[in-house]
Structure formats: structure tokens, C-alpha cells
Amino acid sequence: MGGALYFQTTFLPGTTLDGEDVSLRPTSEVAQEKSSSLDDYQIHVTGKGLDLTVTAEQMGLTCDGDA
């Protein structure tokens, strides 16, 4: 029973997210890191007369760590 309660808010051993090992880490900590990683995210697209840079904020890209 204790293990089931513990792993409600902690990642199981062997868990990876976006190629990163998050084993035994609190879900809230990982969610905060992933959310803050969007702060500087942007994409640059070029081709056929197009040269565009769009930020995560402009795209409306968010991370819902509670989902």
C-alpha cells in the first residue's frame, strides 16, 4: 500500500521523459522543469522567401504538469 501512495507523486524506476531519466523524481519537480524549459523555446523556419521565428508564447505552447 505504501508504495502505491509513494508513486502517485513520484516517477517509477526506469521512467524517461524527452530522453531524460526521471526515475524516482517528484512529478511536481519534473513538471516545473519542463514548464520552465518553454521560456526560451522558439522555432526558426526558412524556405521559399520565408524567414520566420516564432516563440512558444506566440504559438500558445504551454506545459500542463498537472495533466
C-alpha positions, 0 to 999 in steps of 0.5 A: 500500500505504501508504495502505491501512495509513494508513486502517485507523486513520484516517477517509477524506476526506469521512467524517461521523459524527452530522453531524460531519466526521471526515475524516482523524481517528484512529478511536481519537480519534473513538471516545473522543469519542463514548464520552465524549459518553454521560456526560451523555446522558439522555432526558426523556419526558412524556405521559399522567401520565408524567414520566420521565428516564432516563440512558444508564447506566440504559438500558445505552447504551454506545459500542463504538469498537472495533466 
